[in-house]
Amino acid sequence: MFKALNQSIKVLKANPVRTVLTTLGIVIGIATVILVLSAGAGFRGFIDAQIASWGSNTLFVETRVPPTTKNLNSNSAQGADASRAGSTIAITSFKIKDLENIKRLQNVENAYGMAVGLGVASYRGNEKSVIYYGASVERFDIDKHELRSGRFYTKEEELSAGQVVILGSSLADNLFVQDDPINKFIRIGNLNFQVIGVYKPQGAAGGPSADDSLYMPLRTAQKKMLGIDYITVGVVQIKNTDLGDSTAEEIKQTMRQSHNITDPNKDDFTVTTQAQVLDTFNTIFNGITVLLICIASISLVVGGVGIMNIMYVVVTERTSEIGLKKALGAKNKDILIEFLVESVIVTIIGGILGILLGAFGGWIISLIATASGLDWVFVVPLYSILLGVGVSATIGIGFGVLPARSASRLDPVEAMRYE
């Protein structure tokens, strides 16, 4: 085995260009797999941090369109289309009184409601399309996001539908540039609002960034901006997170009683725990990761085929050498091992370089994400390295066997006569 290893190294050194071209496909394939898994791990950590920023002790109550009997009993494409069409219907039954009822539950600490709208915010010629959130003051006790400057709005300002806003950090910078936004007025739609606070950067967990949004008292959003008396989202803070699932069931029962719903299939709301949010995200993310790995694996297979083709070429080039070795007493097993070791060495080199290149790419992505203000941690998961090494070894053995076998079976007399 040592003699075969030494001979293989000499052959690879004698043909550096061919060796580089042979390993290139493996390097690219494994680097892609490592890069995908490293970036995915960083993104997963970022999302987990964003979800955790809400607190593990929060539940979400949101409105939804109750599925019709046809949607429930049909698996047809028409039923799916009807469900999507129904999603444009506004549900107006979720009111502040529902949250007051929820607050009375034993394991509920606090709760607040939100209404959401779209508008254009402007200041001295600077305009920005924004999502604005109307939220009750309990939000400040539950979410605990910190201000960069200014203050939160008060209960009195909420009850009186005061025209005050708190800006996301990016929105404040875009509208005011170098000016201090505190106590200045911006225009949203047809109304003027006083800026009383600016949030510290919060980052984005998908969708519109909180840093590009603004926040106002709930009643201001309802009465002066949207002309509604309902809310679309309720955030509930619970005391004991171990009782999260049972508390969610209690909230459902409370909502059904308030909305006169007897059939759970006709709920016009959903109640989601943090664990369910994470499970949903992980399911989606795992599916995307598998898809990306499958795509990256195509290049690994292409690299393996490249190794096989090159090894066949090597067999052809060294036919006379193989015949001479066999004439001098080399057995089929010796020739097989020599060529197999050669292909394995190529894949090991490609695997190591691929892991290093993929890790470097993941590090570059983490630097870019961090520079963009995202809470991103660089990590190369152990399973990604094991996968890279395993795939590298499998390709080296799998795609090297056929050429090695072909070389070992050459007739020595015919091989020595080969030109």
C-alpha positions in Angstrom: 0.0 0.0 0.0 2.8 2.4 0.8 4.5 1.7 -2.5 1.2 2.4 -4.3 0.8 5.6 -2.4 4.3 6.7 -3.2 3.9 5.9 -6.9 0.6 7.7 -7.1 2.1 10.9 -5.6 4.9 10.8 -8.1 2.4 10.5 -11.0 0.3 13.4 -9.7 3.4 15.6 -9.3 4.5 14.8 -12.8 1.2 16.0 -14.2 0.3 19.1 -12.1 -2.1 20.7 -14.7 -4.1 17.5 -15.0 -4.2 17.0 -11.3 -5.5 20.6 -10.8 -8.2 20.2 -13.4 -9.2 16.8 -12.0 -9.6 18.2 -8.4 -11.3 21.4 -9.5 -14.8 19.9 -9.8 -14.5 18.3 -6.4 -13.3 21.5 -4.8 -16.2 23.5 -6.3 -18.8 21.0 -5.3 -17.7 20.5 -1.7 -17.0 24.2 -1.2 -20.6 24.9 -2.4 -22.0 22.4 0.1 -19.9 23.8 3.0 -20.8 27.4 2.0 -24.6 26.6 1.9 -24.5 24.9 5.2 -22.4 27.5 6.9 -24.5 30.4 5.6 -27.6 28.4 6.5 -26.4 27.9 10.1 -25.7 31.6 10.4 -29.1 32.5 9.0 -30.8 30.1 11.3 -29.1 31.6 14.3 -30.1 35.1 13.1 -33.7 34.1 12.8 -33.7 32.4 16.1 -32.3 35.5 17.7 -35.0 37.6 16.0 -37.8 35.4 17.2 -36.3 35.2 20.7 -36.3 39.0 20.7 -40.0 38.8 21.1 -39.4 36.7 24.2 -40.0 33.0 24.7 -43.0 33.9 26.8 -45.2 35.4 24.1 -48.1 34.1 22.0 -49.6 35.6 18.9 -53.3 35.9 18.1 -54.0 36.8 14.5 -57.1 37.1 12.4 -57.8 34.7 9.6 -60.6 33.9 7.1 -62.5 30.8 8.3 -62.3 28.0 5.8 -65.6 27.2 4.0 -67.2 23.8 4.0 -66.2 23.4 0.4 -62.5 24.2 1.2 -62.5 21.8 4.1 -64.0 18.9 2.1 -62.3 19.5 -1.2 -58.7 18.8 -2.3 -59.3 20.2 -5.7 -57.4 23.1 -7.3 -60.6 25.1 -7.3 -60.9 24.8 -3.6 -57.4 26.0 -3.1 -58.0 29.0 -5.4 -61.2 29.8 -3.4 -59.2 29.7 -0.2 -56.6 32.1 -1.6 -59.3 34.5 -2.9 -61.0 34.4 0.5 -57.8 35.5 2.2 -58.4 39.1 0.9 -61.5 39.4 3.1 -60.9 41.6 6.2 -61.9 40.0 9.5 -63.3 42.7 11.8 -64.3 40.7 14.8 -61.0 40.9 16.7 -61.5 43.8 19.2 -59.7 45.3 22.2 -62.3 43.7 24.4 -61.0 40.3 23.3 -57.6 41.1 24.6 -59.1 42.3 27.9 -60.8 38.9 28.3 -57.5 37.2 27.5 -55.7 39.3 30.1 -58.0 37.7 32.8 -56.7 34.2 32.2 -54.5 32.9 35.0 -51.3 32.4 33.1 -51.5 35.7 31.1 -49.2 38.5 32.3 -50.0 41.2 29.7 -51.2 41.7 26.1 -51.4 44.4 23.4 -53.0 44.7 20.1 -51.8 46.1 16.7 -53.3 47.5 13.5 -51.2 47.8 10.4 -51.3 50.1 7.5 -49.3 51.4 4.5 -48.5 55.1 3.9 -45.9 57.6 2.7 -43.9 59.5 5.3 -42.3 62.8 4.3 -40.1 65.5 5.8 -38.9 68.5 3.8 -39.0 66.8 0.5 -37.7 63.4 1.6 -40.3 60.7 1.1 -40.4 57.1 2.1 -43.1 54.4 1.7 -43.6 52.8 5.1 -45.5 50.3 7.0 -46.9 51.8 10.1 -48.0 50.0 13.2 -50.6 51.1 15.7 -50.0 49.5 19.0 -51.2 50.0 22.6 -48.7 51.1 25.2 -48.5 47.7 26.7 -46.2 46.9 23.8 -43.4 48.8 25.5 -43.6 46.5 28.6 -43.6 43.3 26.5 -41.2 43.8 23.6 -38.7 45.9 25.5 -37.0 47.3 22.3 -34.7 50.1 23.3 -34.8 53.7 22.0 -31.9 55.4 20.4 -33.3 58.8 21.5 -36.6 60.3 22.7 -39.4 58.6 24.6 -42.3 56.2 24.3 -45.8 57.5 23.9 -48.1 57.5 27.0 -51.4 56.0 27.9 -53.0 59.4 27.7 -51.6 60.0 24.2 -53.1 56.6 23.2 -56.5 57.3 24.7 -56.7 60.7 23.0 -55.4 59.4 19.7 -52.4 61.6 19.8 -50.5 62.3 16.6 -47.1 61.1 17.8 -44.8 58.5 16.3 -41.7 56.5 17.0 -39.5 55.9 14.0 -37.3 52.9 13.1 -33.6 53.8 12.9 -33.3 53.5 9.1 -36.4 55.5 8.5 -35.3 58.3 10.8 -31.9 58.4 9.0 -33.5 58.4 5.5 -36.0 61.2 6.3 -33.9 63.4 8.5 -30.3 62.6 7.2 -28.2 64.7 9.6 -31.0 66.5 11.5 -32.2 65.4 15.0 -35.8 64.1 14.4 -37.0 64.4 18.0 -39.9 66.9 18.4 -40.0 67.6 14.6 -43.1 66.9 12.5 -43.4 64.5 9.6 -46.4 64.1 7.3 -48.2 60.7 6.9 -51.0 60.9 4.4 -53.0 64.0 5.3 -51.9 64.3 8.9 -48.9 65.7 10.7 -47.2 63.7 13.4 -44.7 64.7 16.0 -41.6 62.5 16.3 -41.1 61.6 19.9 -38.7 58.7 19.7 -36.3 56.7 17.5 -35.6 53.0 18.0 -32.2 51.5 18.1 -31.5 49.2 15.1 -33.5 46.0 15.4 -32.7 44.1 12.2 -35.2 42.2 10.1 -36.4 38.6 10.5 -37.8 38.5 6.9 -40.3 40.8 5.4 -40.2 44.5 5.8 -37.6 45.6 8.3 -38.7 47.1 11.6 -36.0 49.7 11.1 -37.9 51.1 8.1 -41.2 51.2 9.9 -42.9 53.6 12.3 -45.1 53.1 15.3 -48.0 55.2 16.7 -50.7 54.8 19.3 -53.3 52.1 18.4 -56.3 54.4 18.5 -54.5 56.9 16.3 -54.0 54.3 13.7 -57.5 53.0 14.0 -59.5 56.2 14.0 -57.3 58.7 12.1 -55.4 56.5 9.6 -57.4 53.4 8.9 -61.0 54.2 10.0 -61.5 50.9 11.8 -62.3 49.7 15.3 -60.7 46.3 15.2 -57.1 44.9 15.5 -55.4 42.3 13.3 -52.7 41.0 15.7 -52.6 40.5 19.4 -49.3 39.7 21.3 -49.9 37.9 24.6 -47.3 37.7 27.4 -47.5 34.6 29.6 -46.2 33.9 33.1 -45.1 30.2 32.8 -43.7 29.2 29.4 -44.2 25.5 30.3 -47.9 26.1 30.2 -47.7 27.7 26.7 -49.8 25.1 24.9 -52.5 24.9 27.5 -52.7 28.7 27.7 -53.0 28.8 23.9 -56.0 26.4 24.2 -57.5 28.7 26.9 -57.1 31.7 24.6 -58.9 29.8 21.8 -61.8 28.9 24.1 -62.0 32.5 25.2 -62.0 33.8 21.7 -64.6 31.3 20.5 -66.9 32.2 23.4 -66.5 35.9 22.6 -67.1 35.4 18.9 -69.9 32.8 19.3 -68.0 30.1 17.5 -69.0 26.5 18.3 -67.1 24.7 15.5 -63.3 25.0 15.8 -63.0 24.6 12.0 -64.7 28.0 11.7 -62.3 29.9 13.9 -61.7 33.4 12.5 -58.3 33.6 14.4 -55.2 31.6 15.0 -53.1 31.3 18.2 -49.4 30.6 17.7 -46.8 29.9 20.3 -43.1 30.7 19.9 -42.4 26.9 19.7 -44.8 26.6 16.7 -43.2 29.6 15.0 -39.7 28.0 15.4 -41.1 24.6 14.2 -42.6 26.2 11.1 -39.4 28.1 10.3 -37.2 25.0 10.8 -39.5 22.9 8.6 -39.2 25.5 5.8 -35.5 26.0 6.3 -34.7 22.3 6.4 -36.6 21.9 3.1 -34.6 24.8 1.5 -31.3 23.4 2.8 -32.0 19.9 1.3 -32.9 21.6 -2.0 -29.7 23.6 -2.0 -27.5 20.6 -1.1 -29.1 18.6 -3.9 -28.3 21.4 -6.3 -24.7 21.6 -5.0 -24.4 17.8 -5.2 -24.8 18.0 -9.0 -21.4 19.7 -9.2 -20.0 16.9 -7.0 -21.3 14.3 -9.4 -19.9 16.2 -12.3 -16.6 16.4 -10.5 -16.7 12.6 -9.9 -17.4 12.0 -13.6 -14.5 14.2 -14.4 -12.2 12.1 -12.2 -13.4 8.9 -13.9 -12.8 10.4 -17.3 -9.3 11.6 -16.4 -8.4 8.3 -14.9 -9.5 6.5 -18.1 -7.2 8.8 -20.0 -4.4 8.0 -17.6 -5.0 4.3 -18.1 -4.7 4.8 -21.8 -1.6 6.9 -21.5 0.1 4.4 -19.2 -1.0 1.2 -21.0 2.6 0.3 -21.9 3.8 1.0 -18.3 1.0 -1.2 -16.9 2.0 -4.0 -19.3 5.6 -3.7 -18.3 4.7 -3.8 -14.5 2.6 -6.9 -15.0 5.3 -8.6 -17.0 7.7 -8.0 -14.1 5.3 -9.7 -11.7 2.8 -7.0 -10.6 -0.6 -8.6 -9.9 -4.0 -7.3 -10.9 -4.5 -6.3 -7.3 -1.4 -4.2 -7.3 -2.4 -2.2 -10.4 -6.0 -1.8 -9.0 -4.7 -0.4 -5.7 -2.3 1.9 -7.4 -4.9 3.6 -9.6 -7.5 3.6 -6.9 -5.1 5.3 -4.5 -4.4 7.9 -7.1 -8.1 8.8 -7.5 -8.6 8.8 -3.7 -5.7 11.2 -3.2 -7.2 13.6 -5.8 -10.5 13.6 -4.0 -8.9 14.0 -0.6 -7.0 17.0 -1.8 -10.2 18.4 -3.4 -12.1 17.7 -0.3 -9.7 19.6 2.0 -9.5 22.6 -0.4 -13.3 22.5 -0.8 -13.8 22.7 3.0 -11.4 25.5 3.4 -12.8 27.5 0.4 -16.4 26.9 1.6 -15.6 28.0 5.2 -13.9 31.1 3.8 -17.0 31.9 1.8 -19.2 31.5 4.8 -16.9 33.8 6.8 -17.1 36.4 4.0 -21.0 36.2 4.1 -20.9 36.7 7.9 -18.8 39.8 7.5 -21.2 41.2 4.9 -24.2 40.4 7.1 -22.6 41.9 10.2 -21.6 45.1 8.3 -25.3 45.3 7.2 -26.3 45.4 10.9 -27.5 41.9 11.2 -26.9 39.8 14.3 -25.0 37.1 12.4 -22.6 34.6 13.8 -20.1 32.8 11.6 -20.2 29.0 12.1 -19.2 25.9 10.1 -21.3 23.1 11.4 -19.5 19.8 12.2 -22.0 17.9 10.1 -21.1 19.9 7.1 -17.4 18.9 7.4 -18.4 15.3 7.9 -20.6 15.5 4.9 -17.8 17.0 2.8 -15.3 14.4 3.9 -17.8 11.6 3.4 -18.9 12.7 -0.1 -15.2 13.3 -1.1 -14.2 9.8 0.0 -17.3 8.2 -1.7 -16.6 10.0 -5.0 -12.9 9.1 -4.9 -13.7 5.4 -4.4 -16.8 5.2 -6.4 -15.6 7.0 -9.5 -12.1 5.6 -9.3 -13.0 1.9 -9.2 -14.0 1.5 -12.9 -10.8 3.0 -14.4 -8.7 1.1 -11.8 -10.4 -2.1 -12.7 -9.9 -1.5 -16.3 -6.2 -0.9 -15.8 -5.8 -4.1 -13.7 -7.4 -6.3 -16.3 -5.2 -5.3 -19.2 -3.4 -8.2 -20.9 0.4 -7.6 -20.3 1.5 -8.7 -23.8 -1.1 -6.5 -25.5 -0.4 -3.6 -23.1 3.3 -3.7 -23.8 2.7 -3.6 -27.6 0.4 -0.6 -27.2 1.6 2.6 -28.9 
